[in-house]
Amino acid sequence: MGAPIHLNSAGQSSEGQWSDPAGSYATVTKSDSTVLVGVRGLYVGTAGDVLVRSPGSSTTVTFKAVPAGAILPILVEKVMVATTAADIVALF
């Protein structure tokens, strides 16, 4: 896995926009405490709810009934344990 991309509030880094194609990937382990750095999207392999926190937020947001094979183009700091979707891959 390559170095994480650090994004500013406009979704920009020295390597490009957050909407550019992902350059690296990592399997996500659901955790209420582990902070993910530089995640700019999630691939959901098995359908379910995805509970996340965005960088710097203390609020959990639930994406309900995300279908298998979906890509969520979102900035993410945490994928919470209560997530029922599985086989999630972080996109950097």
C-alpha positions as a printed Julia matrix, in Angstrom:
92×3 Matrix{Float64}:
   0.0    0.0    0.0
   1.31   3.46  -0.89
   1.56   6.42   1.42
  -1.78   7.87   2.51
  -2.98  10.98   0.74
  -3.6   13.91   3.08
  -6.46  16.05   1.81
  -7.47  19.59   2.7
 -11.08  20.69   3.18
 -11.41  21.28  -0.59
 -10.48  17.66  -1.28
  -7.11  18.59  -2.76
  -3.67  17.16  -2.15
  -0.3   17.59  -3.75
  -1.19  14.49  -5.76
  -4.52  15.73  -7.17
  -8.25  15.97  -6.44
 -10.18  13.56  -4.21
 -12.16  12.59  -7.31
  -9.05  11.3   -9.12
  -8.81   7.49  -9.39
  -7.53   5.73  -6.29
  -3.84   4.91  -6.32
  -3.84   2.35  -3.53
  -6.23   0.18  -1.54
  -6.49  -1.59   1.81
  -8.94  -3.95   3.47
 -10.91  -2.18   6.2
 -11.16  -3.59   9.7
 -14.21  -2.1   11.39
 -13.26  -0.19  14.53
 -14.7    2.57  16.69
 -11.2    3.71  17.66
  -8.87   3.18  14.68
  -8.39   6.39  12.68
  -7.96   5.93   8.93
  -5.8    8.55   7.2
  -6.3    9.65   3.61
  -9.3    7.46   2.76
 -11.28   9.07  -0.05
 -13.73   6.31  -0.82
 -14.99   2.89   0.18
 -15.77  -0.16  -1.94
 -18.49  -2.32  -0.35
 -18.21  -5.99  -1.28
 -21.17  -7.34   0.7
 -24.4   -5.32   1.08
 -25.45  -3.72   4.35
 -25.35  -0.51   6.35
 -22.09   1.47   6.48
 -21.55   3.64   9.56
 -18.73   6.17   9.19
 -17.2    9.3   10.64
 -15.64  11.91   8.42
 -12.27  13.48   9.3
 -12.52  15.72  12.34
 -16.16  14.83  13.08
 -17.63  13.31  16.22
 -20.9   12.44  14.45
 -21.56   8.99  13.0
 -23.48   8.87   9.72
 -25.22   5.73   8.46
 -25.43   4.9    4.76
 -28.41   2.53   4.78
 -28.68  -0.58   2.59
 -25.55   0.0    0.52
 -25.62  -2.62  -2.27
 -22.78  -5.04  -2.93
 -20.29  -3.62  -5.4
 -21.02   0.01  -4.52
 -18.31   2.63  -4.24
 -18.98   5.42  -1.76
 -16.93   8.46  -2.86
 -16.6    9.9    0.64
 -13.8   11.12   2.9
 -13.68   8.71   5.84
 -11.82   8.68   9.15
 -13.54   5.68  10.79
 -15.67   2.73   9.69
 -17.6    1.88  12.83
 -18.03  -1.61  14.35
 -21.83  -1.4   13.96
 -21.39  -1.5   10.16
 -23.31  -4.51   8.79
 -21.8   -4.36   5.29
 -18.7   -6.48   4.82
 -15.71  -6.96   2.55
 -15.0   -3.22   2.62
 -11.93  -1.83   0.88
 -10.56   1.66   1.55
  -9.55   3.66  -1.52
  -6.62   6.09  -1.16
